[in-house]
């Protein structure tokens, strides 16, 4: 039941964000004096509609998006009444048309930021600055240990260990569990995570006595720490994986535990900065993901026909809603909201791509017209006028065909070979 509710809530969140996207177009158009005649959610046959002022609002039967009709979006629109000629969108200044076409994406960015702010204002967030001084409490125990530092060719990240192929972690072998607190190493007390990390790294290749506390009882177990290849601690953590060299690596001792990271409540004011930082992070990730879409197509094709699904491949609305349902069912509401925020950023950026029929395509054509007019004027030639959208239709149809094929491929992959949550 929880899963179904989560799917419905997530899908409803998508519908609302898309409707607000279109309202961004309609609201700014009205504010500039343009005429908005239609505002519908969905496509296909009309379920119901009503008129308010000069705009018809309604709901259609296919919930695949929403749309607005602004009179005279292009000079080729032939349904502009004589009395509305002065309100045709294409007659307005370039900056106003740019604002109207960009308003939909702006709404997604505002929604994404608002969702992030809401999460960080209420939910405690990790405070990495306090980690080094925190008590060495175990949050998780690794099943295995990768002794060599390698790049995974599939993910482009550091290769993670594989149980059964890589040796089990020392922490798992000696029976450490979530919630244990390491209190001493070789009889010397340990009170901070940074101190424990430094001493474990230095003790690689030797046997140490690990003392830990569980349920108020102290235990000491001998552990032989292996030497594993890791990035030196003086290397900046933001260094790209593919830029790490042999000189940046060293062999150190590893135990195989993850710490409990201290948390802090930011409140409404502190959440603004955190939401801004996370917005920048998501923007960068979205742009990078979009740049890698072409190379993901073969991976999606492989996933549809029985191959392993790469977790880095794109998801459709179907896949995102399914993940949203699982998160809701598990009580991971903050992560559910973060996923919805990420989706808003993706849709907002995707819509700004300079391709018709996307909003970015209309913006690109408007600015091309201005640049072309300026260039012709410089050479003393007459203004060539507006771009003929009818001549752009073959290219537009090709873009629509490619986009439709890609979306159908992602939907198929999400149905037959969905991405699973890693926890």
C-alpha positions as CSV (number, residue, x, y, z in Angstrom):
1,X,0.0,0.0,0.0
2,X,2.8,2.4,0.9
3,X,4.5,1.7,-2.4
4,X,1.3,2.5,-4.4
5,X,0.8,5.7,-2.4
6,X,4.4,6.7,-3.1
7,X,4.1,6.1,-6.8
8,X,0.9,8.2,-6.9
9,X,2.4,11.0,-4.9
10,X,5.5,11.1,-7.0
11,X,3.5,11.1,-10.3
12,X,1.3,13.8,-8.9
13,X,4.4,15.8,-8.0
14,X,5.5,15.5,-11.7
15,X,2.1,16.6,-13.0
16,X,2.0,19.6,-10.7
17,X,5.6,20.7,-11.7
18,X,4.7,20.4,-15.4
19,X,1.5,22.3,-14.9
20,X,3.5,25.0,-13.1
21,X,6.0,25.0,-15.9
22,X,3.2,25.9,-18.4
23,X,1.8,28.5,-15.9
24,X,5.2,30.1,-15.9
25,X,4.8,30.7,-19.7
26,X,1.2,31.8,-19.3
27,X,1.8,34.1,-16.4
28,X,4.7,36.0,-17.9
29,X,2.9,36.2,-21.3
30,X,-0.1,37.8,-19.6
31,X,2.1,40.1,-17.6
32,X,3.6,41.5,-20.9
33,X,0.3,41.9,-22.5
34,X,0.3,38.8,-24.8
35,X,-2.9,36.8,-25.2
36,X,-3.2,33.3,-23.7
37,X,-6.1,31.4,-25.1
38,X,-5.6,27.9,-23.8
39,X,-4.1,26.2,-20.7
40,X,-4.5,22.4,-20.6
41,X,-3.1,19.5,-18.6
42,X,-2.6,16.5,-20.7
43,X,-3.1,15.8,-24.4
44,X,-5.7,14.1,-26.6
45,X,-9.5,14.2,-26.1
46,X,-10.7,16.8,-23.6
47,X,-12.2,15.4,-20.4
48,X,-13.5,18.8,-19.2
49,X,-12.8,22.5,-19.7
50,X,-14.0,25.9,-18.6
51,X,-13.3,29.5,-19.6
52,X,-12.1,32.2,-17.3
53,X,-11.6,35.6,-19.0
54,X,-10.0,35.0,-22.4
55,X,-8.4,31.7,-21.5
56,X,-9.8,28.2,-21.7
57,X,-8.6,25.8,-19.0
58,X,-9.0,22.1,-19.0
59,X,-7.9,18.5,-18.5
60,X,-7.2,16.0,-21.3
61,X,-7.2,12.3,-21.2
62,X,-3.5,11.5,-21.8
63,X,-1.4,12.6,-18.8
64,X,1.8,13.1,-20.8
65,X,2.4,16.8,-20.1
66,X,0.6,20.1,-20.4
67,X,0.5,23.0,-22.8
68,X,-0.5,26.6,-23.3
69,X,-1.5,28.5,-26.4
70,X,-0.1,32.0,-26.7
71,X,-1.4,33.9,-29.7
72,X,1.2,34.4,-32.4
73,X,4.1,32.4,-31.0
74,X,5.6,32.4,-34.5
75,X,5.0,34.8,-37.5
76,X,3.6,31.8,-39.4
77,X,0.6,31.4,-37.0
78,X,-2.4,31.8,-39.1
79,X,-5.1,31.9,-36.4
80,X,-4.4,35.5,-35.1
81,X,-7.5,37.6,-35.3
82,X,-7.1,41.1,-36.6
83,X,-8.0,42.6,-33.3
84,X,-5.2,40.5,-31.6
85,X,-2.5,41.4,-34.1
86,X,-0.8,43.9,-31.7
87,X,-0.8,41.1,-29.0
88,X,0.9,38.4,-31.1
89,X,3.9,37.1,-29.2
90,X,6.3,37.5,-32.1
91,X,5.7,41.2,-32.2
92,X,7.0,41.7,-28.7
93,X,10.6,42.7,-27.9
94,X,13.2,39.9,-27.9
95,X,13.8,40.1,-24.1
96,X,10.2,39.7,-23.3
97,X,9.8,36.6,-25.6
98,X,13.0,35.2,-24.0
99,X,11.5,35.7,-20.6
100,X,8.3,34.0,-21.6
101,X,9.9,31.0,-23.2
102,X,12.5,30.6,-20.3
103,X,9.9,31.0,-17.6
104,X,8.9,27.3,-17.7
105,X,12.4,26.2,-16.9
106,X,12.8,29.0,-14.3
107,X,9.7,27.5,-12.5
108,X,11.4,24.1,-12.4
109,X,14.6,25.6,-11.0
110,X,12.6,27.5,-8.3
111,X,10.6,24.4,-7.5
112,X,13.8,22.3,-7.2
113,X,15.4,24.9,-4.9
114,X,12.2,25.1,-2.8
115,X,12.1,21.4,-2.4
116,X,15.8,21.3,-1.3
117,X,15.2,24.1,1.1
118,X,12.2,22.4,2.6
119,X,14.2,19.2,3.2
120,X,17.3,20.9,4.7
121,X,15.2,23.2,6.9
122,X,13.6,20.3,8.6
123,X,15.8,17.2,8.2
124,X,19.2,17.0,9.9
125,X,22.1,17.0,7.5
126,X,25.6,15.4,7.8
127,X,28.1,17.7,9.4
128,X,31.4,16.5,7.9
129,X,33.4,19.3,9.7
130,X,32.7,17.5,13.0
131,X,33.5,14.0,11.7
132,X,37.2,14.0,12.6
133,X,36.5,14.8,16.2
134,X,33.5,12.5,16.5
135,X,33.5,9.2,18.5
136,X,34.5,6.3,16.3
137,X,31.1,4.7,16.2
138,X,30.4,2.1,13.5
139,X,27.6,2.9,11.0
140,X,28.3,0.1,8.6
141,X,30.7,-2.9,8.1
142,X,32.1,-3.6,4.7
143,X,31.6,-7.2,3.4
144,X,34.9,-7.2,1.5
145,X,38.0,-5.1,0.7
146,X,39.4,-4.1,-2.6
147,X,43.2,-4.3,-2.1
148,X,44.0,-2.6,-5.4
149,X,42.8,0.9,-6.4
150,X,41.2,0.6,-9.9
151,X,38.8,2.5,-12.1
152,X,35.6,0.6,-13.0
153,X,35.2,0.9,-16.8
154,X,31.4,0.7,-16.5
155,X,30.9,3.5,-13.9
156,X,34.0,5.5,-14.4
157,X,34.4,5.6,-10.7
158,X,36.7,3.7,-8.2
159,X,36.1,-0.1,-8.5
160,X,34.1,-1.3,-5.5
161,X,34.9,-4.7,-3.9
162,X,32.9,-7.7,-4.9
163,X,31.9,-10.2,-2.2
164,X,33.3,-13.7,-3.1
165,X,35.9,-12.3,-5.4
166,X,37.7,-9.9,-3.1
167,X,38.8,-10.9,0.4
168,X,36.4,-10.2,3.3
169,X,37.0,-7.1,5.3
170,X,38.8,-7.4,8.6
171,X,35.9,-5.8,10.4
172,X,33.5,-8.5,9.1
173,X,35.9,-11.2,10.1
174,X,36.3,-10.0,13.7
175,X,32.6,-9.5,14.1
176,X,32.2,-5.7,14.3
177,X,28.6,-4.6,14.0
178,X,26.6,-1.4,13.4
179,X,26.5,0.6,16.6
180,X,29.8,-0.6,18.1
181,X,32.2,2.0,19.3
182,X,36.0,1.4,18.9
183,X,37.6,2.5,22.2
184,X,41.2,1.4,21.9
185,X,43.8,0.1,19.5
186,X,46.7,-2.0,20.9
187,X,45.6,-0.8,24.4
188,X,45.9,2.9,23.6
189,X,42.5,4.7,24.0
190,X,40.8,6.1,20.9
191,X,38.3,8.9,21.2
192,X,38.2,10.5,17.8
193,X,37.5,9.1,14.3
194,X,40.5,10.9,12.8
195,X,42.9,9.4,15.3
196,X,41.5,5.9,14.6
197,X,41.8,6.3,10.9
198,X,45.4,7.5,11.1
199,X,46.5,4.7,13.4
200,X,44.7,2.0,11.3
201,X,46.3,3.3,8.1
202,X,49.8,3.2,9.8
203,X,49.3,-0.3,11.1
204,X,48.8,-2.0,7.7
205,X,50.5,-5.4,7.4
206,X,50.5,-6.0,11.2
207,X,48.3,-7.5,13.8
208,X,46.6,-5.2,16.2
209,X,44.2,-5.6,19.2
210,X,40.9,-3.8,18.5
211,X,38.9,-2.9,21.6
212,X,35.3,-2.0,21.1
213,X,32.2,-1.5,23.2
214,X,28.8,-3.1,22.5
215,X,25.7,-2.7,24.7
216,X,27.9,-1.5,27.5
217,X,30.3,-4.4,27.3
218,X,33.9,-4.1,26.2
219,X,35.6,-6.6,24.0
220,X,39.1,-7.0,22.5
221,X,39.8,-8.9,19.3
222,X,43.1,-9.4,17.5
223,X,42.9,-8.3,13.8
224,X,45.5,-8.6,11.0
225,X,45.2,-5.5,8.9
226,X,46.0,-5.9,5.2
227,X,47.8,-3.4,3.1
228,X,45.4,-1.8,0.5
229,X,46.1,0.7,-2.2
230,X,44.4,4.0,-1.5
231,X,44.6,7.7,-2.5
232,X,47.0,9.7,-0.3
233,X,45.2,11.9,2.3
234,X,47.0,15.0,1.1
235,X,45.4,14.7,-2.4
236,X,42.3,17.0,-2.7
237,X,39.2,14.9,-2.4
238,X,37.6,16.7,-5.4
239,X,40.4,15.4,-7.7
240,X,38.7,13.6,-10.6
241,X,39.2,9.8,-10.6
242,X,40.8,9.7,-14.0
243,X,43.4,12.3,-12.9
244,X,44.7,10.2,-10.0
245,X,48.2,8.9,-10.8
246,X,50.4,6.2,-9.3
247,X,52.2,8.9,-7.3
248,X,49.0,9.8,-5.7
249,X,48.5,6.3,-4.2
250,X,49.9,4.6,-1.2
251,X,49.5,1.3,0.6
252,X,47.8,1.6,4.0
253,X,46.0,-0.5,6.5
254,X,42.2,-0.9,6.3
255,X,39.7,-2.2,8.8
256,X,36.5,-2.0,6.7
257,X,34.1,0.2,8.7
258,X,32.2,3.4,8.0
259,X,31.6,6.1,10.7
260,X,28.4,7.5,12.1
261,X,28.6,11.0,10.7
262,X,27.4,13.8,13.1
263,X,24.3,15.6,12.0
264,X,23.1,19.2,12.4
265,X,19.7,20.9,12.0
266,X,20.2,24.0,9.8
267,X,16.8,25.6,10.3
268,X,15.0,27.9,7.7
269,X,17.9,30.3,7.5
270,X,20.8,27.9,7.3
271,X,18.9,25.8,4.8
272,X,19.1,28.5,2.2
273,X,22.9,28.2,1.8
274,X,22.8,24.4,1.8
275,X,20.0,24.4,-0.8
276,X,22.0,26.8,-2.9
277,X,25.1,24.5,-2.7
278,X,23.1,21.4,-3.5
279,X,21.4,23.2,-6.4
280,X,24.8,24.0,-8.0
281,X,25.9,20.4,-7.4
282,X,22.7,19.1,-9.1
283,X,23.1,21.5,-12.0
284,X,26.6,20.3,-12.7
285,X,25.5,16.7,-12.4
286,X,22.5,17.2,-14.8
287,X,24.6,19.0,-17.4
288,X,27.2,16.2,-17.2
289,X,24.5,13.5,-17.5
290,X,23.0,15.2,-20.5
291,X,26.4,15.4,-22.2
292,X,26.8,11.6,-21.8
293,X,23.3,10.7,-23.1
294,X,24.5,9.4,-26.5
295,X,26.9,6.9,-24.9
296,X,24.1,5.6,-22.6
297,X,21.9,4.6,-25.5
298,X,23.8,1.3,-26.2
299,X,23.7,0.5,-22.5
300,X,20.0,1.0,-22.3
301,X,19.6,-1.2,-25.4
302,X,21.6,-3.9,-23.7
303,X,19.5,-3.6,-20.5
304,X,16.3,-4.0,-22.5
305,X,17.5,-7.3,-24.0
306,X,18.7,-9.0,-20.9
307,X,22.1,-7.4,-20.1
308,X,23.0,-5.8,-16.8
309,X,21.4,-2.4,-16.1
310,X,24.0,0.2,-15.5
311,X,22.8,2.4,-12.5
312,X,24.2,5.4,-14.3
313,X,21.8,5.0,-17.3
314,X,18.9,7.5,-17.5
315,X,15.4,6.7,-16.0
316,X,12.1,7.6,-17.5
317,X,9.2,9.0,-15.5
318,X,8.1,5.4,-15.0
319,X,11.4,4.4,-13.4
320,X,11.6,7.6,-11.3
321,X,8.0,7.0,-10.0
322,X,8.8,3.4,-9.2
323,X,11.9,4.5,-7.2
324,X,9.8,7.2,-5.6
325,X,7.3,4.5,-4.5
326,X,10.0,2.4,-3.0
327,X,11.5,5.4,-1.1
328,X,8.1,6.3,0.2
329,X,7.4,2.8,1.3
330,X,10.6,2.6,3.2
331,X,10.0,5.9,5.0
332,X,12.8,7.7,3.1
333,X,10.7,10.8,2.5
334,X,13.6,13.2,2.4
335,X,15.3,11.2,-0.3
336,X,11.9,11.0,-2.1
337,X,11.8,14.8,-2.1
338,X,15.4,15.1,-3.3
339,X,14.7,12.8,-6.2
340,X,11.7,15.0,-7.2
341,X,14.0,18.1,-6.9
342,X,16.6,16.4,-9.2
343,X,13.9,15.6,-11.7
344,X,12.8,19.3,-11.8
345,X,16.3,20.4,-12.4
346,X,16.7,17.9,-15.2
347,X,13.4,18.9,-16.9
348,X,14.3,22.6,-16.6
349,X,17.8,22.2,-18.1
350,X,16.6,19.8,-20.8
351,X,13.9,22.2,-21.9
352,X,16.6,24.8,-22.6
353,X,18.4,22.8,-25.1
354,X,18.5,24.8,-28.4
355,X,16.3,22.3,-30.3
356,X,12.7,22.6,-31.5
357,X,10.2,21.9,-30.2
358,X,11.8,22.6,-26.8
359,X,11.6,26.0,-25.3
360,X,15.3,26.4,-25.8
361,X,14.8,26.0,-29.6
362,X,12.3,28.9,-29.7
363,X,14.8,31.1,-27.7
364,X,17.7,30.1,-30.0
365,X,15.7,31.1,-33.1
366,X,14.7,34.4,-31.6
367,X,18.3,35.3,-30.8
368,X,19.4,34.0,-34.2
369,X,17.0,36.4,-35.8
370,X,18.4,39.3,-33.8
371,X,22.0,38.3,-34.6
372,X,21.2,37.9,-38.3
373,X,19.5,41.2,-38.5
374,X,22.4,42.9,-36.8
375,X,24.9,41.2,-39.2
376,X,22.9,42.2,-42.3
377,X,22.7,45.8,-41.1
378,X,26.5,45.9,-40.6
379,X,26.9,45.0,-44.3
380,X,24.2,47.4,-45.5
381,X,21.8,44.7,-46.5
382,X,18.0,44.7,-45.9
383,X,16.7,42.9,-42.8
384,X,15.9,39.3,-43.8
385,X,13.0,39.2,-41.4
386,X,11.8,36.3,-39.3
387,X,12.7,32.7,-39.5
388,X,10.2,30.6,-41.4
389,X,9.2,27.9,-38.9
390,X,7.6,25.8,-41.7
391,X,11.1,25.3,-43.2
392,X,12.3,24.1,-39.8
393,X,9.6,21.4,-39.5
394,X,11.7,18.6,-41.1
395,X,14.4,19.1,-38.5
396,X,11.8,19.4,-35.8
397,X,10.2,16.1,-36.7
398,X,13.6,14.4,-36.7
399,X,14.2,15.8,-33.2
400,X,10.8,14.6,-32.0
401,X,11.4,11.2,-33.5
402,X,14.8,10.8,-31.8
403,X,13.4,12.1,-28.4
404,X,10.4,9.8,-28.6
405,X,12.6,6.8,-29.4
406,X,14.9,7.6,-26.5
407,X,12.0,8.0,-24.1
408,X,10.4,4.8,-25.2
409,X,13.8,3.0,-24.8
410,X,14.1,4.3,-21.2
411,X,10.5,3.3,-20.4
412,X,11.2,-0.2,-21.8
413,X,14.4,-0.5,-19.7
414,X,12.6,0.7,-16.6
415,X,9.9,-2.0,-17.1
416,X,11.9,-5.0,-18.0
417,X,15.2,-4.2,-16.2
418,X,14.6,-1.4,-13.7
419,X,17.3,0.3,-11.6
420,X,17.3,-1.0,-8.1
421,X,17.9,1.0,-4.9
422,X,21.4,0.3,-3.6
423,X,20.1,0.1,0.0
